[in-house]
Amino acid sequence: MTNPEERGARPGNGTLIIIGGHEAKEGRREILKEVARRVKGGRLVIATVASHKPEGYFESYQEGFDGLGVGELVELYVEERHEASREEKLRLFEGATGVFFSGGDQLRITSQIGDTPLEAHIREVYESGGVIAGTSAGASVMCETMLVKGTSQESYRIGDLQMAPGLGLMRGVIIDQHFAERGRIGRLLGAVAQNPRVLGIGIDEDTAIVVQDSHFTVIGSGGVYVADGAGITHSNIVEGRTEDPLSLYDVRLHVLSAGDAFDLEGRKPVPAQALQEAVSSD
């Protein structure tokens, strides 16, 4: 039997907000409003580490969060890994109740801050009940294993996928972003075929999952796709040659939209109202 900790449980006491990219920064700003609500008036660290050229990222979030009740926004950028131990970088977390990872290259996040004092401070925010949010590359990095590269908008070819260790804030899943917009269903199924224990979660742009305990709810304007390979009866992932298209039988797919909820331990959608009642009774 699979350990519940391997099936979507997460190791902190806070909230994860995992965004498919291109979240609205004007108008309704539903996702940014949810981040601000979870920050509860504290300091929000905007981590632009994923970008090779971070100019403009922080300013766009200053505008996006304007008037939403965040106490203070500060920018965290690390050009080289040795900077992740500097005191002036660590002081950015004083009074922080949230961290927001912007987009770019997810390998820059893990290679620059993985197993450093900066990462420890991020985990402290999470473990103390704060919010960790991430968009695009910042979404992929939430998992133990993250998708790095793979062809979009066509059928998955065996061998056409690159994965790497992520930050591990969420267990038992692998996340892809810009999902419908870039036609990434093939590569998500390829990732699930390699390890059917892991749930594949694809998140559209301006859409997010809000993860607490062992469940998540969907917010935003698009869809969330959950690929469950536990019932797979056949795949050619081992016998097939590189460049062969993937064959996969009996994979289960859920499509969720705003207001829907998902039980990560039970691997099934649940009515949002029932989830709210369960949480209220705890």
C-alpha positions as CSV (number, residue, x, y, z in Angstrom):
1,M,0.0,0.0,0.0
2,T,1.3,3.5,-0.9
3,N,2.2,5.7,2.1
4,P,-0.2,8.7,2.3
5,E,2.8,10.9,2.5
6,E,3.7,9.7,-1.0
7,R,0.3,10.5,-2.4
8,G,0.0,14.2,-2.2
9,A,0.6,15.0,1.4
10,R,2.9,18.0,1.9
11,P,5.5,18.5,4.6
12,G,4.5,22.0,5.8
13,N,1.7,23.6,7.7
14,G,1.1,26.4,5.2
15,T,-0.6,26.8,1.9
16,L,0.8,26.3,-1.6
17,I,-0.7,28.3,-4.5
18,I,0.5,26.8,-7.7
19,I,-0.2,28.9,-10.9
20,G,-0.1,27.9,-14.5
21,G,1.4,31.2,-15.6
22,H,0.2,34.5,-16.9
23,E,-1.9,35.2,-13.9
24,A,-4.0,38.4,-14.3
25,K,-2.3,41.5,-12.8
26,E,-5.1,43.9,-13.5
27,G,-8.9,43.6,-13.4
28,R,-10.2,41.0,-11.0
29,R,-6.7,39.6,-10.1
30,E,-8.4,36.6,-8.5
31,I,-5.2,34.6,-8.0
32,L,-3.2,37.5,-6.7
33,K,-6.1,38.4,-4.3
34,E,-5.9,34.8,-2.9
35,V,-2.1,35.1,-2.4
36,A,-2.6,38.5,-0.6
37,R,-5.4,37.1,1.6
38,R,-3.1,34.3,2.7
39,V,-0.2,36.7,3.4
40,K,-2.5,38.4,6.0
41,G,-0.8,41.8,5.8
42,G,2.7,40.5,6.3
43,R,5.8,40.8,4.1
44,L,5.7,39.0,0.7
45,V,9.0,38.0,-0.8
46,I,8.9,38.1,-4.6
47,A,11.6,35.6,-5.7
48,T,12.7,36.4,-9.2
49,V,15.5,33.8,-9.1
50,A,14.1,31.8,-12.0
51,S,14.9,34.6,-14.5
52,H,18.2,35.2,-16.2
53,K,17.1,38.8,-16.7
54,P,14.8,39.7,-13.8
55,E,14.4,43.4,-14.8
56,G,10.7,44.3,-14.7
57,Y,9.4,41.3,-12.9
58,F,9.3,42.8,-9.5
59,E,7.8,46.1,-10.8
60,S,5.0,44.2,-12.5
61,Y,4.1,42.5,-9.2
62,Q,4.2,45.7,-7.3
63,E,1.5,46.9,-9.7
64,G,-0.4,43.7,-9.5
65,F,-0.5,43.5,-5.7
66,D,-1.2,47.2,-5.3
67,G,-4.3,47.8,-3.1
68,L,-4.7,44.1,-2.2
69,G,-3.6,44.4,1.4
70,V,0.0,43.0,1.3
71,G,2.0,44.6,4.0
72,E,5.3,44.9,2.1
73,L,6.8,43.5,-1.1
74,V,10.5,42.8,-1.3
75,E,12.5,41.3,-4.2
76,L,14.8,38.3,-3.8
77,Y,17.2,37.7,-6.6
78,V,20.3,35.5,-6.6
79,E,22.8,35.9,-9.5
80,E,25.2,33.3,-8.2
81,R,24.7,30.4,-5.7
82,H,27.1,31.9,-3.1
83,E,24.8,34.8,-2.6
84,A,22.2,32.5,-1.1
85,S,24.1,32.6,2.2
86,R,24.5,36.4,2.4
87,E,23.0,38.0,5.4
88,E,21.3,40.8,3.4
89,K,19.4,38.1,1.4
90,L,18.3,36.3,4.6
91,R,17.1,39.5,6.2
92,L,14.5,39.8,3.4
93,F,12.5,37.1,5.3
94,E,12.1,39.0,8.5
95,G,8.4,39.3,9.0
96,A,7.7,37.4,5.8
97,T,4.4,35.4,5.7
98,G,4.7,34.5,2.0
99,V,7.0,33.8,-0.9
100,F,6.1,34.1,-4.6
101,F,8.3,32.5,-7.2
102,S,8.0,34.2,-10.6
103,G,8.6,32.5,-14.0
104,G,11.7,31.8,-16.0
105,D,13.8,28.6,-15.7
106,Q,13.0,26.2,-12.9
107,L,16.6,24.9,-12.9
108,R,17.8,28.3,-11.9
109,I,15.7,28.0,-8.7
110,T,16.9,24.6,-7.6
111,S,20.6,25.1,-8.7
112,Q,20.9,28.5,-7.1
113,I,19.1,28.1,-3.8
114,G,18.7,24.3,-3.2
115,D,20.1,23.2,0.2
116,T,21.1,26.7,1.1
117,P,20.1,29.0,4.0
118,L,17.7,30.8,1.6
119,E,15.9,27.5,1.0
120,A,15.8,26.9,4.7
121,H,14.1,30.3,5.3
122,I,11.6,29.6,2.6
123,R,10.7,26.3,4.3
124,E,10.4,28.1,7.6
125,V,7.8,30.4,6.2
126,Y,5.9,27.4,4.9
127,E,6.2,25.3,8.0
128,S,5.0,28.2,10.2
129,G,1.8,28.5,8.3
130,G,2.7,30.9,5.5
131,V,2.0,30.8,1.8
132,I,4.4,29.7,-0.9
133,A,3.2,30.6,-4.4
134,G,4.8,29.9,-7.8
135,T,3.9,30.7,-11.4
136,S,5.1,29.0,-14.5
137,A,8.7,27.8,-13.6
138,G,7.8,28.6,-10.0
139,A,4.9,26.1,-10.3
140,S,7.0,23.3,-11.7
141,V,9.6,23.6,-8.9
142,M,7.1,22.8,-6.1
143,C,7.3,19.0,-6.7
144,E,9.9,16.5,-5.7
145,T,10.5,15.8,-9.4
146,M,9.9,18.6,-11.8
147,L,9.4,18.7,-15.6
148,V,12.2,20.6,-17.2
149,K,11.9,20.1,-20.9
150,G,9.7,18.2,-23.3
151,T,8.1,18.8,-26.7
152,S,4.7,20.5,-26.6
153,Q,1.7,20.3,-29.0
154,E,2.4,16.8,-30.3
155,S,2.2,13.2,-29.1
156,Y,4.8,12.2,-26.6
157,R,7.8,10.4,-28.0
158,I,9.6,8.0,-25.7
159,G,12.8,9.6,-24.5
160,D,11.7,13.2,-25.2
161,L,11.4,14.3,-21.6
162,Q,13.8,15.9,-19.2
163,M,13.1,15.9,-15.4
164,A,15.1,17.0,-12.4
165,P,14.7,17.2,-8.6
166,G,12.5,20.1,-7.4
167,L,12.1,21.7,-4.0
168,G,9.8,18.9,-2.8
169,L,7.2,21.2,-1.2
170,M,4.5,18.9,-2.6
171,R,4.8,15.1,-2.7
172,G,3.4,12.5,-5.1
173,V,2.7,14.8,-8.0
174,I,4.4,16.2,-11.1
175,I,3.2,19.6,-12.4
176,D,3.1,21.2,-15.8
177,Q,2.0,24.7,-16.6
178,H,0.8,26.8,-19.6
179,F,-1.0,23.5,-20.1
180,A,-3.8,23.9,-22.7
181,E,-2.2,27.0,-24.2
182,R,0.9,25.1,-25.2
183,G,-0.6,21.7,-25.8
184,R,1.2,19.8,-23.0
185,I,-1.0,16.8,-22.5
186,G,1.4,14.5,-24.3
187,R,4.4,15.3,-22.1
188,L,2.4,15.1,-18.9
189,L,1.2,11.6,-19.9
190,G,4.8,10.7,-20.7
191,A,5.8,11.7,-17.2
192,V,3.0,9.7,-15.6
193,A,3.9,6.7,-17.8
194,Q,7.4,6.7,-16.3
195,N,6.0,6.5,-12.7
196,P,2.3,5.8,-12.5
197,R,2.4,6.3,-8.7
198,V,2.7,10.0,-9.3
199,L,-0.3,12.1,-10.2
200,G,0.2,14.4,-13.2
201,I,-1.3,17.9,-12.8
202,G,-1.6,20.3,-15.7
203,I,-2.6,23.9,-15.0
204,D,-3.8,26.4,-17.5
205,E,-2.7,30.0,-17.6
206,D,-4.5,32.4,-15.2
207,T,-5.4,29.3,-13.2
208,A,-4.1,27.9,-9.9
209,I,-4.5,25.2,-7.4
210,V,-4.6,26.1,-3.7
211,V,-3.1,23.2,-1.8
212,Q,-3.8,22.6,1.9
213,D,-3.2,19.3,3.8
214,S,-4.0,16.5,1.3
215,H,-6.4,18.4,-1.0
216,F,-6.5,21.3,-3.4
217,T,-9.2,23.6,-4.8
218,V,-9.1,25.4,-8.2
219,I,-9.3,29.1,-8.8
220,G,-8.9,31.2,-11.9
221,S,-10.2,31.4,-15.4
222,G,-9.0,28.1,-16.9
223,G,-8.8,24.4,-16.3
224,V,-6.8,21.9,-14.3
225,Y,-6.1,18.4,-15.6
226,V,-5.2,15.5,-13.3
227,A,-3.8,12.4,-15.0
228,D,-3.9,9.3,-12.8
229,G,-1.9,6.3,-14.0
230,A,-2.6,4.0,-11.1
231,G,-4.9,1.9,-13.2
232,I,-2.7,1.7,-16.3
233,T,-2.7,-1.8,-17.8
234,H,-0.1,-1.4,-20.5
235,S,2.5,1.0,-21.8
236,N,5.4,0.8,-24.2
237,I,7.6,3.1,-22.2
238,V,10.2,0.4,-21.5
239,E,10.1,-1.7,-24.7
240,G,9.6,1.2,-27.1
241,R,12.5,2.8,-29.0
242,T,13.5,6.4,-28.6
243,E,11.3,8.5,-30.9
244,D,8.4,5.9,-30.8
245,P,5.1,7.5,-29.9
246,L,3.8,6.5,-26.4
247,S,1.1,3.8,-26.0
248,L,-0.8,4.0,-22.7
249,Y,-3.9,2.0,-21.8
250,D,-6.5,2.8,-19.1
251,V,-5.1,6.1,-17.8
252,R,-7.7,8.1,-15.9
253,L,-8.2,11.8,-16.6
254,H,-10.0,14.4,-14.5
255,V,-10.7,18.0,-15.8
256,L,-11.5,20.6,-13.1
257,S,-12.4,24.2,-13.1
258,A,-12.9,27.1,-10.6
259,G,-14.6,25.9,-7.5
260,D,-13.7,22.2,-8.0
261,A,-11.7,20.3,-5.4
262,F,-9.5,17.3,-5.4
263,D,-8.5,14.7,-2.7
264,L,-4.9,13.9,-3.3
265,E,-4.8,10.9,-1.0
266,G,-8.0,9.4,-2.3
267,R,-7.0,10.4,-5.9
268,K,-10.5,11.7,-6.7
269,P,-12.4,14.9,-7.2
270,V,-14.7,15.9,-4.3
271,P,-17.5,18.4,-4.2
272,A,-16.1,21.7,-3.0
273,Q,-19.0,22.1,-0.5
274,A,-18.3,18.8,1.1
275,L,-14.6,19.7,1.4
276,Q,-15.5,23.1,3.0
277,E,-17.7,21.4,5.5
278,A,-15.0,18.8,6.4
279,V,-12.4,21.6,6.9
280,S,-14.8,23.6,9.0
281,S,-15.6,20.6,11.3
282,D,-11.9,20.0,12.0
